[in-house]
Amino acid sequence: MVVQSGAETYACVASKKAAASTAQGASRLSVKRLRASWELCRAISLGIIRRETLYYGRGRPRGPLHSLADVTNCAYLVRISKKYGIDTRKFLVCFLDAWTHENSSYKSMSIKRRQKTENEGIFLVTQDQKIIAQLRLNEKMLEYLPEVDLSSFRFEESAPARKIETLKAIDLQIKDINAGVKWVNLKAKIVEKSITRKVFSRFGDPLDVSTATISDSTGSIKLPLWNAQIDMISVGDVVQIENGRVRPFRGELQVSVGRTGKLQVVESQ
């Protein structure tokens, strides 16, 4: 039997802790690298930034922006300014102003700092109350934005957008709804309604949601209800859905009623 001294035992424990710490650090680093790579691929695929703008040989990009996420975010903001026809320099300065004063604006664009930590913040960009973008920026990048070299960002020429044909909703029974149907009109009865629960949108806004099950003589399907829609209906009501959107969710199709749709109770319980 091997007996370890107190010093040997302490050294063994310390070695194991160091190894575990190193493994955790490597894991965190891998996650950061994967996230940065994903952001970079997304930017290139969307035409936000050209590949040669980023790579100057081995190592990190040159200049004040020392991460791919910073380069991608900066290019994305420049892209937004060009898309909406506003002065890029003045638009970028607004983010530093919002960092200090929470809100800033330039022409039709509004920038709001939604969250703030010691060295970074989350910023929401809107135009006439329409959400344009939300992104996380660190303090060093915010200080650099007013002085960014705009000539370093060269964008791909985007192809003309194809006109998307508007699909009309069709009158169907539930049994006829399949993955090929996108918009539908139908009449059905509310047979189940789940307890209302709180969720948050990707922009951090609280939302109420309940899932109802609707049924006709041919079958049944789920109907998600949001906010005011929840109190509109009760189990036993017959509803008419106009321009409902058919989408898959967790392996099954659902019919949802959005801004372009209409949900109406035609027969109360």
C-alpha positions in Angstrom: 0.0 0.0 0.0 1.3 3.4 -1.0 0.9 6.1 1.6 1.0 9.8 0.4 2.4 12.5 2.6 0.4 15.6 3.4 2.4 17.6 0.9 2.0 15.0 -1.8 -1.8 14.8 -1.2 -2.0 18.6 -1.4 0.0 18.7 -4.7 -2.2 16.0 -6.2 -5.5 17.9 -5.3 -4.0 21.1 -6.6 -3.0 19.4 -9.9 -6.5 18.0 -10.4 -8.0 21.4 -9.8 -5.6 23.1 -12.2 -6.4 20.5 -14.8 -10.2 21.0 -14.3 -9.7 24.7 -14.5 -7.7 24.4 -17.7 -10.4 22.2 -19.3 -13.1 24.6 -18.4 -11.1 27.5 -19.8 -10.5 25.6 -23.0 -14.2 24.8 -23.3 -15.2 28.5 -22.8 -12.6 29.5 -25.4 -13.9 26.9 -27.9 -17.4 28.3 -27.4 -16.2 31.8 -28.0 -14.3 30.8 -31.1 -17.4 28.9 -32.5 -19.6 31.8 -31.8 -17.2 34.2 -33.5 -16.9 31.9 -36.5 -20.6 31.6 -36.8 -21.0 35.4 -36.7 -18.3 35.7 -39.4 -19.9 33.1 -41.7 -23.3 34.8 -41.2 -21.9 38.2 -42.2 -20.2 36.8 -45.3 -23.2 34.8 -46.4 -25.5 37.8 -46.0 -23.1 40.0 -48.0 -22.5 42.2 -45.0 -18.8 42.1 -45.4 -16.3 40.8 -48.0 -14.0 38.0 -47.0 -10.9 39.8 -47.9 -11.8 42.7 -45.5 -11.3 40.4 -42.6 -8.2 38.4 -43.4 -4.8 40.1 -43.5 -2.8 37.0 -42.9 -2.4 35.0 -39.7 -3.5 36.3 -36.3 -6.2 38.8 -35.4 -7.5 41.5 -37.7 -5.4 44.7 -37.7 -6.7 47.9 -36.2 -8.7 48.7 -33.0 -11.2 45.9 -33.7 -9.6 42.9 -32.3 -12.3 40.3 -32.6 -14.4 39.0 -35.5 -17.6 39.9 -33.6 -16.5 43.5 -33.5 -15.6 43.6 -37.2 -18.9 42.0 -38.1 -21.0 44.3 -35.9 -19.2 47.4 -37.2 -19.8 46.3 -40.8 -23.4 45.5 -40.1 -24.0 49.0 -38.8 -22.4 50.5 -41.8 -24.6 48.3 -44.0 -27.7 49.5 -42.2 -26.8 53.2 -42.7 -26.3 52.6 -46.5 -29.5 50.5 -46.8 -31.6 53.3 -45.2 -29.8 56.2 -46.9 -28.5 58.0 -43.8 -25.1 59.5 -43.0 -22.9 56.6 -41.7 -20.7 58.7 -39.5 -23.6 60.5 -37.7 -25.4 57.1 -37.3 -22.4 55.5 -35.6 -21.9 58.4 -33.3 -25.5 57.8 -32.0 -24.4 54.6 -30.3 -21.8 56.2 -28.1 -24.4 58.9 -27.3 -27.0 56.1 -26.4 -24.3 54.4 -24.2 -24.1 57.6 -22.1 -27.7 58.9 -22.2 -29.7 55.6 -22.9 -31.4 57.0 -26.0 -30.3 58.7 -29.2 -31.6 59.3 -32.6 -30.7 60.5 -36.1 -33.3 61.3 -38.7 -35.8 58.5 -38.6 -33.5 56.1 -36.7 -33.7 55.7 -33.0 -31.1 53.9 -30.8 -32.0 52.7 -27.3 -29.6 51.1 -24.8 -31.7 48.3 -23.3 -29.1 46.8 -21.0 -25.8 47.9 -19.7 -23.0 46.2 -17.8 -19.6 47.6 -16.8 -18.1 47.3 -20.2 -20.9 46.4 -22.8 -24.5 47.1 -23.7 -27.3 45.8 -25.8 -28.7 48.3 -28.3 -32.0 48.3 -30.1 -32.3 50.1 -33.5 -35.8 51.1 -34.7 -37.2 53.2 -37.5 -40.7 54.7 -36.9 -41.2 52.0 -34.2 -40.2 49.2 -36.6 -37.4 47.1 -35.3 -34.3 47.2 -37.5 -31.7 45.4 -35.4 -30.5 44.5 -31.9 -26.9 43.9 -31.1 -24.3 43.8 -28.3 -21.5 46.3 -28.3 -18.6 46.7 -25.9 -17.3 50.0 -24.6 -14.0 50.0 -26.6 -15.9 49.5 -29.8 -18.3 52.2 -29.0 -15.4 54.6 -28.4 -13.9 53.6 -31.8 -17.1 53.9 -33.8 -16.9 57.7 -34.4 -13.4 57.3 -35.8 -14.0 54.1 -37.8 -12.3 54.0 -41.2 -15.3 53.6 -43.5 -13.1 52.8 -46.5 -12.0 49.5 -44.9 -15.5 48.1 -45.4 -16.2 47.0 -48.9 -19.5 45.3 -49.5 -20.7 42.8 -52.0 -23.2 44.1 -54.6 -26.5 42.7 -53.6 -28.6 41.1 -56.3 -32.0 42.7 -57.1 -34.6 41.3 -54.8 -37.1 39.1 -56.5 -40.8 40.0 -56.2 -42.4 37.6 -53.8 -45.9 36.5 -55.0 -48.4 37.0 -52.3 -50.2 33.7 -51.6 -53.9 33.8 -51.0 -55.5 31.9 -48.1 -57.7 29.0 -49.1 -60.8 27.6 -47.4 -60.0 24.2 -46.0 -61.0 21.6 -43.5 -58.4 20.6 -40.9 -57.8 17.2 -42.6 -56.6 19.0 -45.7 -54.0 21.1 -44.0 -50.5 19.8 -44.8 -46.9 21.1 -45.0 -47.6 22.4 -48.5 -50.3 24.8 -47.2 -49.1 28.2 -46.1 -52.2 30.3 -45.6 -55.7 29.0 -44.7 -59.2 30.1 -43.8 -61.1 27.7 -41.6 -64.0 27.3 -39.1 -63.5 25.2 -36.0 -64.4 24.7 -32.4 -62.2 25.3 -29.4 -61.9 22.0 -27.6 -58.9 22.7 -25.3 -57.0 25.7 -24.0 -53.8 25.6 -22.0 -52.9 27.7 -19.0 -51.5 31.1 -19.9 -47.7 31.3 -19.5 -45.2 34.1 -19.7 -42.5 34.1 -22.3 -40.0 36.7 -23.6 -39.4 37.7 -27.2 -35.9 37.8 -28.7 -35.9 41.5 -27.8 -36.7 40.9 -24.2 -40.3 41.9 -24.3 -42.7 39.9 -22.0 -45.5 38.1 -23.8 -48.5 36.0 -22.7 -49.2 32.8 -24.6 -51.7 30.0 -24.5 -52.1 27.0 -26.8 -55.6 26.1 -27.9 -56.7 22.9 -29.8 -59.3 23.5 -32.4 -61.4 20.8 -34.1 -63.9 20.3 -36.9 -65.6 17.1 -38.2 -62.4 16.1 -40.0 -59.6 16.5 -37.4 -57.8 18.8 -34.9 -54.9 21.2 -34.9 -53.1 23.5 -32.5 -53.8 27.3 -32.4 -51.3 29.5 -30.4 -52.9 32.5 -28.8 -51.0 35.6 -27.9 -51.8 38.4 -25.5 -55.3 39.8 -26.2 -56.3 36.8 -28.3 -56.2 34.6 -25.1 -59.2 36.3 -23.4 -61.2 36.5 -26.7 -62.0 32.8 -26.8 -63.2 30.0 -24.4 -63.5 26.3 -24.7 -66.6 25.5 -26.6 -66.5 28.6 -28.8 -66.6 28.2 -32.6 -64.1 30.5 -34.3 -63.6 31.7 -37.8 -59.9 32.1 -38.8 -59.1 34.2 -41.8 -55.6 34.3 -43.4 -54.2 31.9 -40.8 -50.5 31.0 -41.2 -49.6 27.3 -41.2 -46.2 26.5 -39.6 -44.5 23.5 -38.1 -43.7 23.6 -34.4 -42.0 20.8 -32.5 -42.8 18.3 -35.1 -46.5 19.2 -35.7 -48.3 21.8 -37.8 -50.0 24.8 -36.2 -52.3 27.5 -37.4 -51.4 31.0 -36.1 -53.2 34.3 -36.5 -50.8 37.2 -36.9 -51.1 40.8 -37.9 -52.4 40.0 -41.4 -54.9 37.4 -40.1 -58.3 37.6 -38.3 -59.6 35.6 -35.4 -63.4 35.9 -34.7 -65.8 34.1 -32.4 -68.9 33.2 -34.5 -70.6 31.0 -31.9 -70.2 31.4 -28.2 -70.4 28.6 -25.7 
